[in-house]
Amino acid sequence: MPDRGGGPTGPRIRVGRPSRRVRTLLMTLGVLAVLAMAFVMFAGFWTDWLWYRSVAYSSVFTTTLWTKIGLFLVFGLLMAVVIGVNVWLAHRLRPPLSAMSLEQQSLDRYRMSIAPYKKWVLLAVTALVGLIAGASASSQWRTWLMYVNGVPFGQKDPQFKLDVAFYAFDLPWYRFMLGFGFAAVVLSLIAAALTHYLYGGLRVTSPGARATGAATGHLSVLLGVFVSLKAVAYWLDRYGLAVKSSDFKATDNWTGLRYVDANAYLPAKTILFCIAVICAVLFFATLWRRTWQLPVIGFGLMVLSAILIGGLYPAIVQKFQVQPNEQAKEAPFIRKNIDATRDAYDIDDAKVDDYSGKGTTTDEAKLRASAGEAASYRVMDPNVVSPAFQQLQQKRNYYQFPETLDVDRYKGEDGKEQDTVIGLRELNLAGLPKRNWINDHFTYTHGYGAIAARGTTTGTNPAGSPDFTESGLPTTGELGEYEQRIYYGEKTEQYSIVGGPQKELDYEEDGEKTTSYKGKSGVSLSNAFNRAAYAVSLSEPQILYSGAIGDGSRILYNRTPKERVEAVAPWLTIDGDAYPAVVGKRIQWVVDAYTTTNGYPYASRTTLGDTTADSLTTNQRAVVAQQNQVNYIRNSVKATVDAYTGEVTLYEWDTKDPVLKTWRKAFPGTVKSRGDIPQDLMDHLRYPQDLFKVQRELLTRYHVEDPAQFYSGSDAWQVPDDPTNKEPGAVPPYYLSMKMPGQDAQRFSLTTTFTPRGRPNLGAFMAVDADAASKDYGTIRLLRVTTTVKGPGQVQSELNGNDDVAEFVRNLKGTDSDIEYGNLLTVPLDGGFLYIEPVYTRGGTQNYPLLRKVAASYGSEIVFENSLGEALNAVFGVEGSDTPTEPTEPPGDTTEPPPTGQAALKAAIADAQEAYTAGEEALKEQDWEAYGKAQADLQDALERAAAAQPKAGSASDTGGASDTGGADSASGAENATKPEDGDQGS
C-alpha cells in the first residue's frame, strides 16, 4: 500500500501535473520556437530566390537547386537502402539461439536492450548515413551537369583515341560513382559484420565454426562486390594515366603518360584488372562452396600482384630502361605533352620569330621618326596616378577611386582613338561625415561619374598632373551625356535600401542635391514577409520596423560586378579585373569570364592563383576558380554589369569552346550569342589580363616545340620581377597601342617581357592583339632575342645609377619629396628595343604623383629628360623632331636656366609662403580647384628655391655663401612653408 501519512520525514509534497493553461502556453512557446528556427533556415533560401528573380536569372537558381535536391535524394536513399537491406538481411540470416557460450551470454544483454527498438535503431542509422551520403552527392552538381550535357571536343587523346570530352566530362562522374560504390560496400560490410556478430552469425571466442554458412555467404558477396569495384578502378586507372600529374625533370606539373606509364603501369593495370575479376568470382563462388579458402588465396594474390606488378616492376623499368637514356625514351611523350598543352591553353598558334635586339639603322633622324610612330607611349601609369585622381577629382571624402585605374580606348575631339586612363568615383563609407544606419544604407547609396584622362599627355594644373578628358561633379568632357550614378561597383560592398520615403544624397555641388532610385533592380521590401526575411538573413532587425522603409523601397546587395557574375554563372571562373566603359549613355562594367577544366589529357596543369599574381595584384584581384588546378582555359564569356541598374548580361565570346556549349545546354537561355554584342560595347572589349598572364607563364617553357630542347631546358624563360616596384612580384602586363615588326599601324596590345631563366638580360618580348574589333584579335606574337640585350631590371639599375637621376633625387630631398617610377614600357624598334619610363615626384606639400621626368633607353644610351619628346630626341641624338606623329610632350620643358642667388631665393620663399597661405584658405573653403592651383604654385616656388642655391665652391650674389648655407636656407624655407600633416587635404 502507498504511504499516505507523514512519517518521520514529514508530510510529502505531491507534485501535480501543470494546469491546462500552463501546458497550452508551453506548447505554444514550443511551436513558436520551432517555427522561428524554421523561418531562420528558410530566410536564406527565400532571399536567394528573390535575388535571382530580381536579376532575371531564376533558371540558374532552380536548375542548381533541383539538381542538388535530385542528387541528394537519389544517392541518399540509395545509400540508406543499401545499408538498411544489408543490416536487415544479416538479421534475417541470424542463427537460432541455443545453448550459448560465455561470449553469446554477454552479447545477449545487448540483444535484449536493442530488441524493443530494433526498427528505430535501423531507421536512425540508415537515415544518418543517407543524409551524409546525400549531402556529399549534392556537392557534385557541376560534375553531374557536365556529364549529362557534355559536348564532344572533336579531338582525341593520343594514347587511347578517346574524345577529350570523356576525360573532361565523363571520367570525373565515373570516379565519383566508383567512390560512392566503395563507400556503400564498405559501410554495408561493417554494418553486416556487426549485425552477424551481435546475433551469433560470427563468433570470435566461441568453440566451433567461426561463421555460419549464411554469414559466410553474405559477407563473401559483399567482398566480391568490393573486389569487383576494385577491378573497375583498375580499368579506369588506365585512362586516368592520361590526366595524371607527376614530377618530371622536363617541366613542373607534368600531366599525361610517360615511358614508364605506357610500358609498365598501363600493362600492369590491365593485368591487375584481370586478377581482380578472377578474385571477385572466387568470392561469389562461396555461395556454393561455403569456404573462404580460395577467395582468401585470390585476394592475397591480388595484393601481391599490386605490389610486384604495380609498384616494383615500373620502378625497375624506370631505373634500368628509362634513366640510362631518358631523353630519347621520353621524347615521344614530351611531344604529346607539348602539343596538348599548347592546344589546351590556346597558345598553339603563337608566332615565334627571331629578333636580333640590336638596331640596324644608323640614321638617327630616321630612328627618331620611327620611334614617334612605333607606339603611343603611355606616360600616365594607371598603377601610379590613382592618388592624383583622388586628390584632384575626389571632390568629397565619401568618394574614392580604385588603387589601380584601367586603360581603355576612347575617341578624342579629333575623332581618333586614344589610350585613356579611366576610373569611377565610387562611394566610400569610411569617408562619411557621420556614420549611422540611415547614412550608411539610405542616404549615401551611390558614387558619381567616370573620370578619364589621356594616357599620352599630362595636364597643366598642376604641371604633370593627368590631362583630364572627363572631370568635375557632375562630370563633363569628351564622354558626352550618360547616366553618372554608380550603384554597382568594385568598392560597393554594403547593402543599400533605395526608392522609398527616405531620400538619397545625389551629390554636393552648390548645395546638396537629392534623388530617389528609379531603377528596377534589387528586391522589393514593400511586404512584411520580405522585410522579415532580410532582417534575419542580414542580421539587421531595424529592416523589420524602420519607418525609412515603405512603399517602393528596394534593397540592393551583391553589388560588385564580380559577385553578380559569379552568382548568375557559378560555372564560370571570373577575371580578377573588371573594368568600366561608357557604353550607350550608360556605365557598364565589363567582366571577362573563363571556362576551365583540369581533365584535358596530356596538358600540364597550372595553379590560377599563382600564375595570375604579379607585383600589383592583391587577394581581391587574384582569379577565384572553382577548380584552382586547371589544364584548359578559354575566355568564353564577356559579361557586362550596368553600374546603375545592376543588370547582368552574359555574351558568348568563344563560339567553338565545348565547355561553354556544355554549360549552355545545362543552363539554356542564360548566355546570349556573340552576334548580340552591340558595336559600341565591342569597341571597348579587350584581351583579358589574367588569361594573358596564364599564357605567358606557360610560354616560358612551351614556346619550345622540339622535345630534345624542351627536355634540356636550354631555352627556358622566366617572367622577370617588376623593376619599378620595391615589393617582389612578376612584372605586370601593360596595355599599349604599338606596332610589332611587320605591322603597318599601331594596334591596341597587351605586352610583356621575358628573361632567360636565371639571367637578367632580355630573352623575349610578347604581345597579343588586344582589340576585340580587330581581325587579328588574340594573335600572340613572340620575339625571341638572339643577342645579348639589356633586360628590364638592368635598364632600371642603369637608370638608378645615372648622374642626372642622382642629381634629381638630391634636389628632391630639399622639397621632402620622393621619386616614384612608372611603368617601364618596352617597344620593339628597328631590330632593337626602346624602353620608356615616366618618373613622378610625390611628397611634401603635394601628396600625389606628378609627372616630372621621362627616362628612355635604346641600345647603350640611357637618358633622363624633362619630357617625352626631349627623351626621344636625346636617346637618338637629334636636336628636334618635325615628325607629325611625335607623341605628346608632358610639361616641364625648361628653355632658360632658372635664376640663382640670394635675391632669387628670397623671392621664391616669399612666393612659397603666399602659395601656402592661399592653399590653406582654399582648403578651409573646400575649393579644390583653387587648392590644386595653390599646390602647383607652392611646388614651383620650392623648386625655384632649390635651384636658386649656389653650387658648391662658387660665390653667391652676397659674396661667397656656401652650398651648405644655401641648402640650410632652402631647408628653412621648406620647413616654414610645409603644412602640418593634419592640415593637408585628403
N, C-alpha and C positions, 0 to 999 in steps of 0.2 A: 504494500500500500504506500502511496506517496506520503511524504512527510508534510502534513499541513500545519503543524504547530511551529512555535518559535524555536524551541530547543535552546541549548546553551549559547548558541551564537546569535540569538536574537531573531526577530521576525525576518522572513525572506521578502525580498522586494521582487515582485513579479513584473517582468518586462513584457508589456503587451505589444501588439502589432501597431504600427503607425496608423494614425487616423486616415480616413479616405482622402481628406483634403491634402494631408502631407504626401500620401502616396501619389496623388494626382499631380501635385507640384513637382515631386521628384521625377516622375515620369515625363512631365512636360519639359523640365530642365534637361533631362537626358536626351529627349528627342531634339530639342533646340541645339544641344551641343553637337549631336550627330549631323544635323542639318548645317550647322556652321562649318564644321570640318569638311563636309561635302562641298559646301559653297566655296571654301578656300581652294580646294583642289580643282573645282570646276572653273574658278575665275580665270586661271591662267589659260585653260583651254578656250574659254569663251572670248577673252581679249585677243588671243591669237587669231581666232576665226574672224573677229570683227576687223582686225588689221588687214588680213589677207583680202577680205572682201572690199575694204576701202581702197586698196591698190589694184583691184580688178585681177587678182591672181588667186582667187579662191580655189581654182582647179589644182594648183600646186599643193595647197593645204589638204584638200580632200584626197587627192591621189596619194600623197605621202601618208596621210592618216590611215586610209583604208588598207594600204599596203602593209603598214606596221601592224594594224589590227589583224589582218589576214594571216600574216606570218606568226604573230603571237598565238592566235587561236589554233592554227594548224599544227605548229610544232609543239606548242604547249600541251594540246590534247594528245598528240601523238606520243610525246614522252610520258605523259601521265598514264595513257592506256598501256604502253609497253611495260612500264614499271608495275602498274596495277595488275595486269594479266599474269606477269611472271610471279608476283607475290601470291596471287590467288591460286595459280597452278601449283606453286610449291606447297601451299597449304592444303590443296586438294589431294596432292600426292603424298601427304604425311602418312607414316605407318600407323597401324592400330596400336594403341598403348597396351602393353602387357607388363610383366614383371620388369621393373625398371632398376637400372643401375644407380649408383650414387650420383652420377652426372645428371641422369634424367630426373632424379628426385629433386635436385637443386633447380633444374630448369622448370620443373612443374609449378613452382611458385610464380614464376614469370608468366607461364601459360595461363594460370588461373587468374592472375591480376589483369591480364590483357583480354581474357575471354569475353567479358561483357561489352568491351569497347572495340572489338576487332574491326568492325566496319568503319568506325570513326577514325581509328588509327590508320587504316588503309586509305581512307579518303583524305586524311590530313597529309600523309606522306606523299601520295600521288599529286595532290593539289600543289604542295610546296615545290616539288620537283618540276611540275608542269609550269608554274609561274616563272621559275628561274629559267627554264628552257625557252619559254615563250618570250621573255624579255630579251634573252640573248639572240633569239632568231629575229626579233623585230628590228634590232640594230643592223641587220643585214639587208635593209630595204633597197639600198643602192645596188648591192650585188644581185638581188633578185630582179630588179627592174632592168638592169643591163643584160641579164641572162635571157629574159623573155622578150626583150626588144632589140637584141643585138643585130647589128647590120654588118655584113661581110666587109672586110678591109680590101678585098681583091688582091691581097698579097699573101704568099705562102712562106712559111719558115723554111730555111734551107735544109733542115735535118729530117723532119717528119712530113714535110709537104702539106701541112695543115694551114688553113687560113688563120691569119693573125687574130681574128675575132675569137677563135677557140681559146687562145691564151688570155685575151683581154676580157672576154665576157663569160665564157663557159667554164673554164678551169677554176676560177675563184668560187663559182657556185658549187661545182663538184667537190671541191675541197671542204666547203662548209658542210655539205651534206655528209661527206665522209666523217668529218669531225663530230657531227651530230650523231651519226650512227655509232661511232666508237663510244661516245658518252652514254647513249641509251643502252648499249650492250653491257658496258662496264657496270653501270648503276643497276641494271637488271641482274647481272651476275652476283653482285654484292647483296642485293635485296633477297634474291632467291636463296643464296647460300645461308644467309642469316635465318630465313624462314625455315629452311630444311633443318638447320641445326637446332632451332628452337623447338621444333616439333619432332625431332628424333630421326630425321632422314639422314643427317650427318652426325657421326659420333667421333669424339676426339679421344676420350679415355675409356669408353665402354668396351667390354670384350666383344669379340665377333667382328663382323664386317664393318668397315668404317662408313659405308654409304649404302643405302638401299638401292635397288635397281632403278626405282623411279627417280630418285635424286640423281643417280649417275647419268641416266638418260637425259634428264632436264638440263643439268649443268653442262653435259657434253655438247648438247645442241647449241647452248649459248656460247661455249668456247669455239665451236665450229663456225658460228656466225662471226665471232671476233676474228678468227683467223681468215675467214673469207674477206672480211673488210680489210685485213692486212694485205691480202692478195691484191685487192683493188687499189690500195695505197701504193703498193709496189708498181703497179701498172701506171698509175697517174704520175708517180715519181719519174718515170721515163720522160714524160712530156715536161715535167717540172724542171728538168735539167736545162731546157731552153730558156727559162726565165730565172735560173738560179744565179745569185750573186756569189762571188768568191774573190779572194785576194789573188792578184796576179801581177807579176813584175811589169807587164806591159802598160797597165793602167789601173787606177783606183776604180773600185765599184764595177769590176768586170761582171758582165752578165752573159750567160749562154754557155754552150758546151765548149770544153777544151779537149785536147787529145785524150787525156785520161778519162774524161766523161764519155766520149764517143766509143772508146775502145776498151774500157774496163767497167765503169759504172753502168752504162747502158745495157751491156750483156748481163751484168750481174743482177740488175733489177729484173730482167726477163727471167733469169734462172730462179731467182727468189720468188717471183710470181708463180711459177710452175710448182715450186716446192710448197708454197703456202696453199695452193689449190689442193694438192695431194693431202697435206696435213689436215685441211678442213674436211675433206671426205672421210678421213680416218676418224675424226671426232664425231661426224654424223653417223658413222658405222657403229658406234657404241649403242645406238638404239636397239641393235640386234645382238651384238656381242656382249654387252654389259660389262666391258672391261676397258680400263684406260691404258693398258699396256702399250698398244700400238700408237694411239694418239700422242701419248707422252713421248714415245721414241721419235715420232714425226715432228713434234714441237721442238724437241731438243735438236733434231737435225736442222730445223729451220733457223733456230738461234745460232747454231754453229756455222751454218752457211752464211748467215748475215754477217758474222764476224770475219770469216775467211774470205768469202766471195765479195761481200760488200765493203769490207774495210781493208783487209790485208792485201788482197790481190791488186786493187787500184794503187795502193801505196808502193807495191813492187814495180808496177808499170811506170809510175811517176819517177821512181828512183833510178831504174835501170834502162828505161827506154826513152823517157822524155828529157830528163835533166842533162844527159850527155850531149844532146843535140836539140835543145828546147826550141830555138828559133825556127828551125826547119820543121819540126813536128807541129808547132803551133801556128805556123804561117797560114794554112787554110782556114783555121778557126778565127784568127785575127782578121782575116779578110772579111769573114761573115760578120764579125762584130763591128768592123768599121762601116760596112755598108748599112747594117741595120741601125746603128747609132746615128749616122748622118741622115738617114731617112726619117727616123723617129723624131728627131729634133728639127727637121725641115732645114737642114744645112747641106743637103746633098748637092744643091745647085750653087753653093758658094764658089765664086770665081776667085781663084788664087793666081796672081800674076807676080812675077819677079820685078823688083823695083830697086834701082841702084841706091837710092837715098842720097846721091851726090848730084848737085846741079850740073846741067850740061851747057847752059847758056852763059856766056861771059859778058854779054851786052847788058850793062846794069840798068839802062833805061828800059830795055825790053822786059827785064825781070820785074822792074817796078810796075810797069803797066800790067804784066801778067798777074802780079800779086793783087792789084786792085780789082781784077776780075775773078780771082780764084775763089773768093768767099765773101760773105757778108759778115765781117768779123764782129762777133757779139761782145762788146765791151761792157755791157750790163750783165753781170753774172747773176742769174736768178737765185743762186745759192748764197749770195752775199748781200744783195741790195734790199732784202726784205725790211731791215731796220730803217732804211731810207723811206720806203713806202709807209712804214709805221709812223715815222716822225712827221713826214710831210703831208700824209693823206689820211691818217687815222681819224683826225677831227675830234673824236670823243674817246675817252678812256674805255668805254664799253664796246669799242670795236677792235678788231685785230686782223692781221694778215698772217698767212702761214709762214713758217720759218724758211721754207723753200718755195719760191714762186715757180710759175710754169712758163714754158716757152711755146708760143703758138704763132700762127701767121694771120695777119690782117692787112687789108688794103689801106694804103695811106691816101692822102689827099690827091696824089698824082695817079691813083688807080693801080699802082704797083703793089705787089705783095711784099711785106716786110716782116722780118722776125720781130716778135713782140713779146715782152715780158709782162705777164698778167697775173693779178691776184684779186681775190674777192675780199671786200671789207665785211668780215663776219662778226657775229655777236660774241662778246667776251664778258661773261657774267662776273668774272673776277674784278672787272673794272667798274662795276655799278657803284653809284654814289651811296646807295643803301641797299643792303641785302635783306630781303624778306620773301615770304612765299608769293605774295602778289607781284612784286617786282620781278622775281626770278622766272615766274611761269605765266604771267598775264600781261605785264606792262612791257618788258623788254623781251621781245619774241623773235626778232629777225635782224640780220645785217642789212647793209645797204650799199649796193653799187659795185661795179667792177672797175678796178684801177689798172690802167695799161700804160706801158712806156716802150719807146723804141729800143730795140736791143742793140743798135749800132751807133747810137748817138747819146749825148748827155745834155742835160738842161743847164740853164744859166742862173737859176735862182733856187738855191745857191749853185755856184760853179761846181760842176762834176756830179750834180745830182741827176736822177733819172729824168729823161726827156719825156714827160707825160703826154700821151695822146688821149687819155681819158682820165679826168680828175674831178675833184670837187665833191660837194654833198648838197643836193643830188649831183651825180656826175654828168659832165658834158664833155664832148670831144668827138673823135672820129668814129666811135661805135654807133652813133645815131641814137634813136629812141628805142628803149627796151624796158622791160619790167625789171626794176632795180632791187626790189625787196628779195632778200635771201632767207627763206625759211628753212632751207635744207642745205647743209654744207659740211665740210670736213671737220669743223670745230663745233658744230651744233649737236651736242650730245645730250642735252637736257630735254625734257618734255615741255611743251607749251600748250596752253589752253586758249583758243582764239575764237573769234566770231560771235562771242556772247555779249552780255551787257558791259563787260569791262573793256574799255578802250586800250589800244596798244600805242606806245610811243613809236611814231614812224621815224622821225629824225629831228634834230635840233639845229636849226639854222634860221636866225632872225626869229627866234621863238620856237616853242615846241609844236610840232605837227603830230597829230594822232591819226590812227587808221583803224580799220577793222578788217580782218582777213576775209577775202571774198572767194578764195579757192575752195575746191570741193574735196580736198584731201583730208586725212585724219578721220577720226571716229566720233560720231555724234554722242554728246553727253546729255541730250535732252531728256532721256528717260532715267528713272531712278535705278533701274537694274544695271544699266551700263555704268552709271556712276559708282554704284556699289562694287561692281566687278573691278573697276580700275582703282578704286580706293584700296581694295585688297591686294591686287597684283602689284601696285606701285608702293604699297605700304604708306599711303597718304590719306588718312581719314578725312581731311578737310575737303577732298573732292566730293565727298558724300553730302556735305551740308553747307558748303560755301555759297554765299549769295552772289559771288562773282561769276558763278556758272548758271546759265539759264538757257532759254530758247536760242538755238543757233550755235551754242558752244560746241567746239570740236577739239579733241586732243590730238596733238601732233607728237609722234615719237618714232623711234628708229629713223633718225633724221640724217645720218651721214650717208653719202652715196654708197659707200662700201657695204654698210649694214643693209641697205634696202635691196641692193642687187644680190647679195648673199642670201637674203631671206626669200626672195622670189625665185631664185635659181640656186638652190643648195647643192646642185651637182656641178657648179662651176667653181673654178679657182680664180680669185679676184686679184688683179694687179694692185701693187702697193701704192700707186699714184694716180688717183682720179684728178682730172684737170678741167677747169671751167672754159666754156666757149659761149660767146654771144651768138645765138643762132635764132633767126626768125623772130627777133624782138623779144627773145627770152634768154635767160642764162641757163644753159644746160651743162650739167656735169657729165663728162664723158668717161666711162669706165671700161677698161679693157678686161675681158674675161677669157679664161682658158679652159679647154677640156684636157684632161690628163688621164693617164693610166700607168700602172707600173708592171703591166703584163705584156710588153712588146718583146718578143723573143730576140735574143742576142743584143739588144740595145742596152748600153750601160746606163745605170741609174745615177741620178743626181739628187741632192737634197735642196729643194727650192729655197728654204730659209737661208742656206749658206751661199748659194750661187747668186742670189739677188741682193745680198748685202754689200754695201760699199761704204765709203767714208762719210756719206751723208744720211744713210738710212738709219731709222730707229726701229724699235719693236713695232711701232704702229705702221710703218711703211713696208715692212717685210711682207712678202707674199704669205698668205694664210691658205694652206692646202688641206683638203680632207685626207689626201694621201701625200704626206710630206716627201716620201721617196717616190720619184716618178722616173719613167724612162720613155715617155711620149708626151708631147705637149703641142697644142695648137692654139693660136689666138682665134678662136672660132666665133666669138660673140663680141660685138660692140654694143655696149649698153649706155643709155642716157638716163639721167635723173633731173627732172625740172627743178630748178632752185626755188621756184615759187609754189608750185602745186605738188612737188614730190613725185610726180608721175614717173614710173619706171617703164622704159621701153627696151626690149632686147631685139637686136638685129643679127641675123645670121651674117657672118663675115667669111668664114672658110666654107665654101659650098661643097667641098669634097671630103670633109672630115667625117669618118664613120662614127666616131664617138658622139659628135653633135647630132648626127642623124638618129643614133640610138636614143639619145635623151629627148629629141623632138618627138619620137614615137611614144616615149613614156609620158611626156607632158605635152600633148598636142595643143597648138594654139598659143603657146607661151612665147615663141620666138618668131618674129616677123622675118620675111625673106629679105635678102640683100637688096633686091630691087626696090624695096620700100624706103630705103635710106634717102632722105631729102638731100638735094645737091648742096644746100648751104651748110648742112651738117657734114657732108662728105669733105668739104673744103677744110674742115678742122680735124678730121681724123688723122691719126699718125701711127707710126710703128711704135709698139709699146716698149717701155724701158726694161721691164722685168723679163720679157721674152728675149730681148736683145742680150741681157746680162747672162741668162742661161745659155744662150747660143755661143756667146763669146767664151764662156768658161769651157764648153765642150770643144770649141775650135782650138783651144790651146794645145790639144793633142790630136783632135780628129780632122785638122787641116791636112794631115799626112795620110795618104791613101796607100802607100807601099807598106806591106806587112813587116818587112825586114827593118825599114827605117822607123816604123811605129814601135816595134819591139825594142829597138835600141834607145829610143827617146832622144836621139841626137838633135832633132829639130823641134823639141818641145818648147812651148812658150809659157808665159805666165802673165796675168793681168797685174800691172805694176801698182804699187801703193800711190795714193794721191799725194803728189809732192807739195801741194799748196795747203794741205791740212796737217795740223800738228798731231791729230789722233791717227792711229794706224787704221788702214782700210783701203780697199781697192779704189782706184780712180773711177769716178762715176762716168758713164757715157754722156756725151754732150750733143744736144740738138743744134744743128748749124746748117745754114744754107751754103753749099760749097760745090765745087766741081771736082770730080775724080778724074784721073788721067783718061783721056778718050772721050769725055763728055763735052758737049758743046755749050752747056748752060748750067747755071747753079741749080742744085736740087736740095730740097729740104731733107736733111740727112741726120742720122744718128751715128756717132763716131766713137771710136775708142782706139787705144794703142796697146801693143804687146811688147814685152821684153823677152829675150831668150831666158829660159829657166836658169836662175842663179846668176844672171848677169844684168847690168844696168842699162846697156845700150839698147837702142830701138830694134826690135825684132820684126814687127809687122804693124800695119795700120789697117783698121777695119771700118767700113762704112756701109750702111744699109739705106736704101732709098726709103725715106720715112713718109713721103707724101702719098696719102691714100688715093689721091686723084691721079697719080702718075701710073703709066702703063708698066713701069719697072718697079712698082711698089714691092718691097720685101726682097729685092735683089741684093744679096750680100756680096760685097767686093773686098778682097783681101790683097794687100800689097805686102809681099814677103821681101824684106830688106836684105839685099845681097852684100852690102858693105857695112863697115862699122860706122854707125851714126849715133849721135848723142840721143839717149833716151830722155823721157820727161824729168826723171829725177836728176840726171846730170845737168840738164838745162837749168833747172831750178837752183841747183847748187852753184853753178856758174853765175847765175843772176844774183844770188845772195852775196857772192864774193866780189861782185862788180863794184868798182870805185865810186861810180855815180850813185849806186844804190846805197853804199855805205855812207856817203855824204848826206844823201836824202834822209836816211834813218837818223843820223846825228842831228840834223836840223829839226827833225820831228820831236826830239826829246825836249827841245825848248818850248814846244807848244803842248807837251804832255799828251801827244797823240801816238798812235801805233799804226804800223803798216799792216795792211791786210791784202793778201794776194787773191786775185780772182781766178777763174777757170783758165788753165793752160791749154789753149786751143792748138791743135796740130792740123796743118793743111798741106797736102802734097802740092809741090810746085816745081815744075820743070826738072823732074828727076830727083829733087831734094825735098826737104820738109821745112816749112816755115812755122815757127812757134810764135804765138801771140798771147800775151798775158796782161790783162788790165790790173792795175795796182791802185788800191784805195787807201785812204787815211781815215782813221776813226779815233775819237777820243777828245779830251779837252772839253771845250765848250760845244763841240759838235759830236754828239754821241751816236752818230750813224755814219756809215761809209760814204765817202765821196770819191769819185774817180779823180786821181791826181796825176798818174803816170801810166804809160804803156810800155811794156818791155817786148822786144822782138828778137828772134834768133833765127839765123839762116846760115847753114854751113858752120864756119868757125866764128862768125860775127854774132855778137850779142850787144844790144843797145837798150838804153833806158831813157825815154824821152817824154816830153810833156803831152803828146797827143799821138793818136794812131797814125796820122799822116806823117808826122815827124819821125816816128819809129820806123815806118816803112821806108821813108827816104834814107834814113841813116843806115839801116841794115843793108840796103843795096847800094849805098854810097852815091846817091844822087842828091842834087840841090833842091829839087822840087819836082812836082808831077803835074802835068796838064791832063792826065787821064781822066775823062769824064766819069769813069766808073769807080774812081777812087773812093774808098769808104769814108764815111763822115768822120770828122775830127772832133774829139772832145775838146772842150775849152781848156785853157791852161797854157796856151802859147805865150811866150814872152818875147816880144820884139826888141825891147830895150832892157838893159840891166836895171834892177831896182836901185833907188838912191841909197847911199850908205852914210854913216856918220852920226854924231850925236843929235844933230838937228832932225834928221830923218827919223831917228829912234824916238825922240820926244814926240814928234808928230804922230808916229804910229801908235805910241802908248796912249796919247790923248784920244785918237780915233777908236782904239780898242775900248777905252773906258766909256766913251759915248755910245758905242755899239752895245756894250754890255748893259748899260742903263736902259737903252731902248728895248733890248730883249726882255729885261725884267718887266718893264711896263707892258709889253705885248703879252708876256706870259700871264700876268695878272688879269688882263682883259681876255685871255684865251683867243687872241688874234694870231692864228697860226701862220698866216701869210706874212704878217709883219715880223713875227718871231723868226721865221725862216730867213727873211732878209737880214735881220739883225745878226743872226748867227753867221751868215755868209760874210757880212761886213766885219764882224769880230775876227773870224778866221783870217780874212785878208789882212787885217791890221796886225795880227800876231805874226803872220808870215813876213810882212814888211819889217816888223820889229826885229825878227830873227835875221833877216837879210841885211839890216842896217848895221849889224855888229861888225866892227873892224876885224879883218883876218889876223891870225896870229903873226906877230912880228912886224906889223905895219902900224903906222901912226894914224890916229883918228883925227877928226876935224878939230878936236880940242887940244891936240898936241901930245899924242902918244898914249892914249888909253889902250890898255892891252885887251887881247881877246877874252881874257878871263873877266876883266871888268865889264866888257860888253855883254858877255854871257850872263853875268850877275844882273845887269840892268834888264836884259830880256827876261831873265827868270823872275825878277821882281815885277816886271810888267805883267808877265803871265799870271803870277800869283795874285796880283792886285785885281786882275780882271776876271779871274776864274771864279764862277759862282759856286757856292756850296752844293754838294751832291743833292741835298734835299730840295734845292731851288730849281733844279733842272727839270724841264718838262719831259714828259714821257711820251 
